[in-house]
Amino acid sequence: MIVEQYGVRYLRIQEKDLELIRYWRNQPYIRSTMQFREYITPEMQKNWFDRINNKYNYYFIIEHEGKQIGLINCKDTEPETRIAEGGIFIWEQIYWGSPVPVFAALTMLEAVFEIFKSGDCSVATILKENTRALNFNKILGYEITGENEAGDCYKLTLTKEKYLSHLPKIKKAAAIFSKGQSEMKIFAEAGPLLADEINEFLVRGTRGEGK
């Protein structure tokens, strides 16, 4: 599955990508921002992939101008609750503070709330000391709604209603900044690793094509 929007490509991860992701995820400047801070071994990475390689979890490598720069995800999506948890990390530090992470978040949220209509609420869990991530999510309209059990992370929430009222201006600015490349293109084939809403969308052939 490949998604394109705002001049950025998102490639759903495959087993061949695991060592790349593991390398960057283990970098100290990335690990220090995560809840799980232990060194990740190849076996741990493979076990993780086996757990998340299903229709309830969507992890994408972010690619800009042919360079793979980070990872974005929408995980633990459950049809019953219609709540999913989002996350992003950019390993190429030159992109920190650039529009690209915002583009990535906007694409993920638009897919969940507008294209596939698969969720009513997006949540995030962020370390209290990670002010960069907290400020980033607040710009997108997320609000602090609690803490985790350990008390070292904030729980943030973005409802569909808040998304629809808060994001139009940001999406308009993103479309202008990306020189009109705001149409989302989806290249995928229906199958068991995709949610029912996505499969139905692909069968209709609304946009994009099989890939």
C-alpha positions as CSV (number, residue, x, y, z in Angstrom):
1,M,0.0,0.0,0.0
2,I,1.3,3.4,-1.0
3,V,-0.2,6.8,-0.3
4,E,0.8,10.1,-1.9
5,Q,-0.2,13.6,-0.9
6,Y,1.4,17.1,-0.5
7,G,4.4,15.9,-2.4
8,V,5.2,13.1,0.1
9,R,4.9,9.3,-0.3
10,Y,4.0,6.8,2.4
11,L,4.9,3.2,2.0
12,R,3.3,0.6,4.2
13,I,6.1,-1.3,5.9
14,Q,7.1,-4.8,4.9
15,E,9.5,-7.3,6.4
16,K,12.3,-6.0,4.2
17,D,12.1,-2.6,6.0
18,L,12.6,-3.9,9.5
19,E,16.4,-3.4,9.7
20,L,16.1,0.2,8.5
21,I,13.4,1.0,11.0
22,R,15.3,-0.8,13.8
23,Y,18.5,1.1,13.0
24,W,16.8,4.5,13.4
25,R,14.6,3.5,16.2
26,N,17.6,2.5,18.3
27,Q,19.4,5.8,17.8
28,P,19.7,7.5,21.2
29,Y,18.1,10.8,20.1
30,I,15.0,8.8,18.9
31,R,15.0,6.3,21.8
32,S,15.0,9.0,24.4
33,T,11.7,10.4,23.2
34,M,9.9,7.0,23.4
35,Q,8.0,5.2,26.2
36,F,9.9,2.0,25.4
37,R,13.6,2.9,25.6
38,E,15.3,-0.5,25.6
39,Y,17.7,-1.5,22.8
40,I,15.6,-3.4,20.1
41,T,17.2,-6.6,18.8
42,P,16.4,-8.2,15.4
43,E,14.3,-10.8,17.1
44,M,12.3,-8.2,19.0
45,Q,11.8,-6.3,15.8
46,K,10.5,-9.3,14.0
47,N,8.2,-10.2,16.8
48,W,6.8,-6.7,16.8
49,F,6.2,-6.9,13.0
50,D,4.4,-10.2,13.4
51,R,2.1,-8.5,15.9
52,I,1.3,-5.4,13.9
53,N,1.2,-6.8,10.4
54,N,-2.6,-7.0,10.2
55,K,-5.7,-4.9,9.3
56,Y,-5.8,-3.1,12.7
57,N,-2.3,-1.5,12.4
58,Y,-0.9,0.8,9.7
59,Y,2.8,1.8,9.7
60,F,4.2,3.8,6.9
61,I,7.7,4.9,6.0
62,I,7.7,8.6,5.1
63,E,9.5,9.4,1.8
64,H,10.2,12.9,0.6
65,E,12.1,13.6,-2.6
66,G,13.2,10.0,-2.8
67,K,14.6,10.0,0.7
68,Q,13.2,7.9,3.5
69,I,13.0,10.2,6.5
70,G,10.7,8.7,9.2
71,L,7.8,6.6,10.2
72,I,4.1,7.4,10.9
73,N,1.5,5.0,12.2
74,C,-2.2,4.6,13.0
75,K,-2.4,1.6,15.3
76,D,-4.8,-0.5,17.3
77,T,-7.8,0.5,15.2
78,E,-10.9,-1.3,16.4
79,P,-14.2,-1.2,14.6
80,E,-16.1,-1.4,17.8
81,T,-14.5,1.7,19.5
82,R,-13.6,3.6,16.3
83,I,-10.6,5.0,18.2
84,A,-7.1,4.7,16.9
85,E,-3.7,5.8,18.2
86,G,-1.4,7.8,16.0
87,G,2.3,8.3,16.2
88,I,5.2,9.7,14.2
89,F,9.0,9.9,14.4
90,I,11.3,11.7,12.0
91,W,14.8,10.3,12.0
92,E,16.2,12.8,9.5
93,Q,16.8,15.8,11.8
94,I,16.9,18.3,8.9
95,Y,13.2,17.7,8.6
96,W,12.5,18.7,12.2
97,G,10.4,21.8,12.2
98,S,9.7,21.5,8.5
99,P,6.2,21.2,6.9
100,V,6.7,17.5,6.0
101,P,5.8,16.1,9.5
102,V,2.6,18.2,9.4
103,F,1.8,17.0,5.9
104,A,2.2,13.4,7.2
105,A,-0.1,13.9,10.1
106,L,-2.7,15.7,7.9
107,T,-2.7,12.8,5.5
108,M,-3.1,10.2,8.2
109,L,-6.0,12.1,9.8
110,E,-7.7,12.8,6.5
111,A,-7.6,9.1,5.7
112,V,-9.1,8.1,9.0
113,F,-11.7,10.8,9.4
114,E,-12.7,11.6,5.7
115,I,-11.5,9.1,3.2
116,F,-12.2,5.7,4.9
117,K,-14.4,7.1,7.6
118,S,-13.0,4.5,9.9
119,G,-12.6,6.4,13.1
120,D,-14.3,9.0,15.4
121,C,-11.3,9.8,17.5
122,S,-7.5,9.8,17.3
123,V,-5.4,9.5,20.5
124,A,-1.7,9.9,21.2
125,T,0.6,9.1,24.1
126,I,3.5,11.4,24.6
127,L,6.3,11.7,27.2
128,K,5.7,14.8,29.3
129,E,9.3,15.9,28.6
130,N,8.9,15.7,24.8
131,T,7.8,19.3,24.4
132,R,8.5,19.2,20.6
133,A,5.9,16.4,20.1
134,L,3.4,17.9,22.5
135,N,3.5,21.3,20.7
136,F,3.3,19.5,17.3
137,N,0.1,17.7,18.4
138,K,-1.5,20.7,19.9
139,I,-1.0,22.6,16.6
140,L,-3.1,19.8,15.0
141,G,-5.8,20.2,17.6
142,Y,-5.1,17.4,20.0
143,E,-5.9,18.2,23.6
144,I,-4.4,16.7,26.8
145,T,-7.1,14.5,28.4
146,G,-5.1,12.5,31.0
147,E,-2.0,10.6,31.8
148,N,-0.7,7.1,31.6
149,E,-0.5,4.8,34.6
150,A,3.2,5.6,35.2
151,G,2.5,9.3,35.2
152,D,5.3,10.1,32.8
153,C,3.2,10.6,29.6
154,Y,0.2,12.7,28.6
155,K,-2.8,11.2,26.9
156,L,-4.0,13.4,24.0
157,T,-7.2,13.3,22.1
158,L,-8.5,14.7,18.8
159,T,-12.1,14.1,18.1
160,K,-13.6,14.0,14.6
161,E,-15.6,17.1,15.4
162,K,-12.5,19.0,16.5
163,Y,-10.6,17.8,13.4
164,L,-13.4,19.1,11.1
165,S,-13.5,22.5,12.8
166,H,-9.7,23.0,13.4
167,L,-7.9,21.5,10.4
168,P,-9.4,23.1,7.3
169,K,-7.2,26.2,7.6
170,I,-4.1,24.1,8.1
171,K,-5.0,21.8,5.2
172,K,-5.6,24.9,3.0
173,A,-2.1,26.2,3.9
174,A,-0.6,22.7,3.2
175,A,-2.2,22.7,-0.2
176,I,-0.7,26.1,-1.1
177,F,2.7,25.2,0.3
178,S,2.8,21.9,-1.6
179,K,1.8,23.8,-4.8
180,G,-1.6,22.2,-5.1
181,Q,-0.6,18.6,-4.5
182,S,-3.3,18.1,-2.0
183,E,-5.2,15.3,-3.6
184,M,-4.7,12.0,-1.8
185,K,-3.7,9.2,-4.1
186,I,-3.9,5.6,-2.8
187,F,-2.3,2.6,-4.5
188,A,-3.2,-0.7,-3.1
189,E,-5.0,-4.0,-3.7
190,A,-7.9,-5.2,-1.5
191,G,-6.9,-8.0,0.8
192,P,-6.9,-9.4,4.4
193,L,-4.3,-7.0,5.7
194,L,-6.6,-4.1,5.1
195,A,-9.7,-3.0,7.1
196,D,-13.1,-3.6,5.6
197,E,-13.6,0.2,5.0
198,I,-10.4,0.3,3.0
199,N,-11.2,-2.7,1.0
200,E,-14.7,-1.3,0.2
201,F,-13.1,1.9,-0.9
202,L,-10.6,0.2,-3.2
203,V,-13.3,-2.0,-4.7
204,R,-15.2,1.1,-5.6
205,G,-12.1,2.4,-7.3
206,T,-12.7,5.9,-6.0
207,R,-9.1,7.1,-6.4
208,G,-5.7,5.6,-7.0
209,E,-5.3,2.1,-8.5
210,G,-4.1,-1.3,-7.5
211,K,-0.4,-1.7,-6.6
